[in-house]
Amino acid sequence: MGLAPAPDAHRPGADEPIIAQIVSPPQPCPQKAVARRRILLAVLCAVGLTGLAAVWLIDPARWGLPLCGLYRLTGLYCPGCGATRATHELLHGRLLAALHENALWVLALPVVCYAAASEIWRQCWGRPLPGDLTRSRTIILGAGVVVLLFGVLRNLPWEPFTWLAP
């Protein structure tokens, strides 16, 4: 009797057309993907630490690093203006000088570091650190509003807003 063989339910992709099975690339082994991700994160951490060492060694205020593009074009400070100088001051233990350069960066740095550590933890071990809110749309939107508000306020020419300018 011409019965067709039953599809192999245990074989992945058994119900896909043959052409899709031939064209689609083989999926990498999960262990290999995790290992690649960990290597990439290790390289990124090494690059970040090298950058921090450079900022520690080189005083951005004295070396005349390139100015912010927005400041160069408009004379307005962007929310990130002064962050490199603030990082340099923090690395040398001068908190008040760092706050003068970019208060938002200094105050947000612990949160940014925790969010980065949580994302690294998520990429390496599949789950975030406790209290991680980096995937929350509300938190991301709120942070964007704070950054924009800081960018506007630091350019106002009246006290106490002039204290926010680098």
Kinemage of the C-alpha trace (Angstrom):
@kinemage 1
@onewidth
@group {chain A} dominant
@subgroup {mainchain}
@vectorlist {calphas} color= white
{ca met a 1} P 0.000 0.000 0.000
{ca gly a 2} L 1.716 3.286 -0.808
{ca leu a 3} L 1.813 4.829 2.686
{ca ala a 4} L 4.189 7.752 3.079
{ca pro a 5} L 6.738 7.429 5.869
{ca ala a 6} L 5.889 9.399 9.003
{ca pro a 7} L 7.999 12.520 9.500
{ca asp a 8} L 10.693 12.162 12.102
{ca ala a 9} L 9.260 14.220 14.984
{ca his a 10} L 12.507 14.066 16.926
{ca arg a 11} L 14.682 15.513 14.204
{ca pro a 12} L 14.892 19.351 14.293
{ca gly a 13} L 13.677 20.963 11.105
{ca ala a 14} L 11.885 17.806 9.939
{ca asp a 15} L 8.804 19.794 8.986
{ca glu a 16} L 10.811 22.470 7.087
{ca pro a 17} L 11.100 22.291 3.313
{ca ile a 18} L 14.241 20.540 2.114
{ca ile a 19} L 15.588 23.735 0.486
{ca ala a 20} L 15.384 25.601 3.826
{ca gln a 21} L 17.328 22.817 5.517
{ca ile a 22} L 20.053 22.996 2.865
{ca val a 23} L 20.329 26.823 2.739
{ca ser a 24} L 20.182 27.622 6.469
{ca pro a 25} L 23.612 27.595 8.075
{ca pro a 26} L 24.303 25.178 10.898
{ca gln a 27} L 23.625 26.630 14.324
{ca pro a 28} L 26.691 27.021 16.531
{ca cys a 29} L 27.016 24.895 19.592
{ca pro a 30} L 25.746 26.848 22.656
{ca gln a 31} L 29.014 26.217 24.504
{ca lys a 32} L 31.003 27.704 21.617
{ca ala a 33} L 28.719 30.762 21.494
{ca val a 34} L 29.127 31.314 25.243
{ca ala a 35} L 32.899 30.910 24.962
{ca arg a 36} L 33.047 33.424 22.091
{ca arg a 37} L 30.896 35.857 24.069
{ca arg a 38} L 33.174 35.550 27.103
{ca ile a 39} L 36.273 36.135 24.975
{ca leu a 40} L 34.672 39.213 23.400
{ca leu a 41} L 33.759 40.556 26.838
{ca ala a 42} L 37.299 39.938 28.094
{ca val a 43} L 38.689 41.880 25.120
{ca leu a 44} L 36.216 44.731 25.729
{ca cys a 45} L 37.167 44.837 29.421
{ca ala a 46} L 40.865 44.952 28.488
{ca val a 47} L 40.213 47.821 26.060
{ca gly a 48} L 38.199 49.655 28.724
{ca leu a 49} L 40.925 49.229 31.340
{ca thr a 50} L 43.515 50.434 28.830
{ca gly a 51} L 41.366 53.508 28.182
{ca leu a 52} L 41.079 54.169 31.917
{ca ala a 53} L 44.857 53.859 32.271
{ca ala a 54} L 45.318 56.378 29.451
{ca val a 55} L 42.860 58.815 31.083
{ca trp a 56} L 44.678 58.362 34.392
{ca leu a 57} L 48.082 59.072 32.817
{ca ile a 58} L 47.086 61.886 30.454
{ca asp a 59} L 45.434 65.008 31.856
{ca pro a 60} L 42.791 65.932 29.224
{ca ala a 61} L 42.784 69.566 30.392
{ca arg a 62} L 46.492 69.948 29.589
{ca trp a 63} L 46.789 67.859 26.446
{ca gly a 64} L 44.113 69.694 24.519
{ca leu a 65} L 42.038 66.724 23.425
{ca pro a 66} L 39.585 67.434 20.601
{ca leu a 67} L 36.600 69.482 21.690
{ca cys a 68} L 33.056 68.203 21.568
{ca gly a 69} L 31.538 68.639 18.099
{ca leu a 70} L 28.399 70.322 19.467
{ca tyr a 71} L 30.470 72.775 21.494
{ca arg a 72} L 32.738 73.507 18.538
{ca leu a 73} L 29.774 74.209 16.230
{ca thr a 74} L 27.368 75.978 18.584
{ca gly a 75} L 29.220 76.973 21.747
{ca leu a 76} L 26.741 74.866 23.768
{ca tyr a 77} L 27.780 72.155 26.198
{ca cys a 78} L 26.378 68.709 25.500
{ca pro a 79} L 25.497 66.443 28.458
{ca gly a 80} L 28.787 64.601 27.984
{ca cys a 81} L 31.086 67.630 27.873
{ca gly a 82} L 33.647 67.315 30.628
{ca ala a 83} L 33.121 63.584 31.218
{ca thr a 84} L 36.711 62.697 30.246
{ca arg a 85} L 38.112 65.408 32.498
{ca ala a 86} L 35.733 64.291 35.277
{ca thr a 87} L 36.929 60.693 34.903
{ca his a 88} L 40.543 61.876 35.113
{ca glu a 89} L 39.764 63.822 38.289
{ca leu a 90} L 37.940 60.836 39.817
{ca leu a 91} L 40.843 58.508 39.050
{ca his a 92} L 43.079 60.911 40.979
{ca gly a 93} L 40.666 61.131 43.918
{ca arg a 94} L 39.460 64.704 43.333
{ca leu a 95} L 35.692 64.339 43.707
{ca leu a 96} L 34.808 68.054 43.846
{ca ala a 97} L 36.868 68.822 40.744
{ca ala a 98} L 35.149 65.920 38.967
{ca leu a 99} L 31.709 67.213 39.992
{ca his a 100} L 32.633 70.618 38.547
{ca glu a 101} L 33.566 69.069 35.189
{ca asn a 102} L 30.420 66.945 34.738
{ca ala a 103} L 28.153 66.391 37.732
{ca leu a 104} L 25.761 64.111 35.854
{ca trp a 105} L 28.551 61.738 34.835
{ca val a 106} L 29.972 61.591 38.358
{ca leu a 107} L 26.573 60.961 39.938
{ca ala a 108} L 25.527 58.424 37.289
{ca leu a 109} L 28.830 56.535 37.239
{ca pro a 110} L 27.952 54.027 40.011
{ca val a 111} L 24.682 53.185 38.231
{ca val a 112} L 26.451 52.921 34.857
{ca cys a 113} L 29.116 50.613 36.332
{ca tyr a 114} L 26.485 48.395 37.975
{ca ala a 115} L 24.481 48.234 34.734
{ca ala a 116} L 27.632 47.294 32.779
{ca ala a 117} L 28.551 44.630 35.344
{ca ser a 118} L 25.010 43.260 35.228
{ca glu a 119} L 25.090 43.063 31.430
{ca ile a 120} L 28.465 41.300 31.514
{ca trp a 121} L 27.067 38.878 34.095
{ca arg a 122} L 23.997 38.307 31.876
{ca gln a 123} L 26.143 37.612 28.808
{ca cys a 124} L 28.455 35.211 30.654
{ca trp a 125} L 26.062 33.368 32.952
{ca gly a 126} L 22.637 33.963 31.428
{ca arg a 127} L 21.069 36.049 34.193
{ca pro a 128} L 21.501 39.641 35.387
{ca leu a 129} L 22.684 40.784 38.781
{ca pro a 130} L 19.943 41.395 41.374
{ca gly a 131} L 18.152 44.709 40.964
{ca asp a 132} L 19.088 45.104 37.291
{ca leu a 133} L 16.732 47.547 35.590
{ca thr a 134} L 18.656 48.113 32.353
{ca arg a 135} L 16.032 46.351 30.234
{ca ser a 136} L 13.188 48.485 31.635
{ca arg a 137} L 11.796 50.933 29.068
{ca thr a 138} L 10.689 53.248 31.876
{ca ile a 139} L 14.214 53.442 33.303
{ca ile a 140} L 15.769 54.022 29.875
{ca leu a 141} L 13.213 56.718 29.026
{ca gly a 142} L 13.693 58.357 32.434
{ca ala a 143} L 17.473 58.372 31.999
{ca gly a 144} L 17.074 59.959 28.567
{ca val a 145} L 14.874 62.707 30.018
{ca val a 146} L 17.411 63.380 32.801
{ca val a 147} L 20.270 63.594 30.269
{ca leu a 148} L 18.328 66.002 28.027
{ca leu a 149} L 17.290 68.138 30.989
{ca phe a 150} L 20.897 68.277 32.205
{ca gly a 151} L 22.025 69.309 28.711
{ca val a 152} L 19.550 72.187 28.683
{ca leu a 153} L 20.136 73.341 32.261
{ca arg a 154} L 23.934 73.429 32.015
{ca asn a 155} L 23.670 75.939 29.149
{ca leu a 156} L 21.432 78.425 30.963
{ca pro a 157} L 23.342 81.649 31.780
{ca trp a 158} L 21.964 82.142 35.328
{ca glu a 159} L 23.070 80.984 38.740
{ca pro a 160} L 22.879 78.154 39.900
{ca phe a 161} L 22.794 76.607 36.403
{ca thr a 162} L 26.179 78.057 35.497
{ca trp a 163} L 27.646 75.696 38.090
{ca leu a 164} L 26.718 72.790 35.815
{ca ala a 165} L 28.933 74.044 32.957
{ca pro a 166} L 32.442 72.577 32.810
